[in-house]
Amino acid sequence: MKLVLTGGPSGGKTTLAQAIQKEFTGQVIVIPEAATIIYGGGWPRRKTSIGVQHQQRAIFYVQRELESLLASENRDKLLICDRGSLDGIAYWPGPGPGSEFLSSVGTTVEAEVARYDWVIHLDTAPVSYYDLTNPLRNESFEEASKLNEKIKEVWASHPQRFVIDNHESGHFIEKLQRALLVVERIIEGRSYAEIQSELLSDP
């Protein structure tokens, strides 16, 4: 099974992935974020339209190959994907719904949704918690918030998606605990309806 961790910048995806790896050692494999590999490896990051198009295609293909490789080597484990292949739609330049991105990489929303069993969307942190220390992050809080909503819309058709918001407390630890609960229940074999009901009943 494959589970996607997605959401806007500074939502806590990488921290959650690390926590999952520690909590469920031997039961999960974390697939690292392709964008971090690409940008950290020296890809010339651009904000121009053509530059973003090249970046997002590179991220898409690297991510797909990483997932295929690690899935073939770990058939008995839950694969945790730091971002999913549809996230590129939100970053693709232009006001359109993302059809240009999809045609550019030769796929459809339906095909990509079907590749993942579960989705956890982590909302971008409140402005007071927004992390600007990541040297690979170049989005302002306002840009991150817009990306968060676009990504949420991109994955809206997935039948087993959980949206983990910032809750009234705004504390990241509480947000992390709710997300870890979802992963624990998935590993236990609970249904989507059961997990969603437990989340909604959580005060």
Secondary structure as the mmCIF struct_conf table of DSSP 4:
data_model
#
loop_
_struct_conf.conf_type_id
_struct_conf.id
_struct_conf.beg_label_comp_id
_struct_conf.beg_label_asym_id
_struct_conf.beg_label_seq_id
_struct_conf.end_label_comp_id
_struct_conf.end_label_asym_id
_struct_conf.end_label_seq_id
STRN STRN1 LYS A 2 GLY A 7
BEND BEND1 GLY A 8 GLY A 8
TURN_TY1_P TURN_TY1_P1 PRO A 9 SER A 10
BEND BEND2 GLY A 11 GLY A 12
HELX_RH_AL_P HELX_RH_AL_P1 LYS A 13 GLU A 23
TURN_TY1_P TURN_TY1_P2 PHE A 24 GLN A 27
STRN STRN2 VAL A 28 ILE A 31
HELX_LH_PP_P HELX_LH_PP_P1 PRO A 32 GLU A 33
HELX_RH_AL_P HELX_RH_AL_P2 ALA A 34 GLY A 40
TURN_TY1_P TURN_TY1_P3 GLY A 41 GLY A 42
BEND BEND3 THR A 48 THR A 48
HELX_RH_AL_P HELX_RH_AL_P3 SER A 49 GLU A 73
TURN_TY1_P TURN_TY1_P4 ARG A 75 ASP A 76
BEND BEND4 LYS A 77 LYS A 77
STRN STRN3 LEU A 78 ASP A 82
BEND BEND5 ARG A 83 ARG A 83
TURN_TY1_P TURN_TY1_P5 SER A 85 ASP A 87
HELX_RH_AL_P HELX_RH_AL_P4 GLY A 88 TYR A 91
BEND BEND6 TRP A 92 GLY A 96
BEND BEND7 GLY A 98 GLY A 98
HELX_RH_AL_P HELX_RH_AL_P5 SER A 99 SER A 104
TURN_TY1_P TURN_TY1_P6 VAL A 105 GLY A 106
HELX_RH_AL_P HELX_RH_AL_P6 VAL A 109 VAL A 113
TURN_TY1_P TURN_TY1_P7 ALA A 114 ARG A 115
BEND BEND8 ASP A 117 ASP A 117
STRN STRN4 TRP A 118 LEU A 122
HELX_LH_PP_P HELX_LH_PP_P2 ASP A 123 PRO A 126
HELX_RH_3T_P HELX_RH_3T_P1 VAL A 127 TYR A 129
TURN_TY1_P TURN_TY1_P8 PRO A 135 LEU A 136
HELX_RH_AL_P HELX_RH_AL_P7 PHE A 141 VAL A 154
TURN_TY1_P TURN_TY1_P9 TRP A 155 SER A 157
TURN_TY1_P TURN_TY1_P10 PRO A 159 GLN A 160
STRN STRN5 ARG A 161 ILE A 164
TURN_TY1_P TURN_TY1_P11 HIS A 167 SER A 169
HELX_RH_AL_P HELX_RH_AL_P8 PHE A 172 GLU A 188
TURN_TY1_P TURN_TY1_P12 GLY A 189 GLY A 189
HELX_RH_AL_P HELX_RH_AL_P9 TYR A 192 SER A 201
#
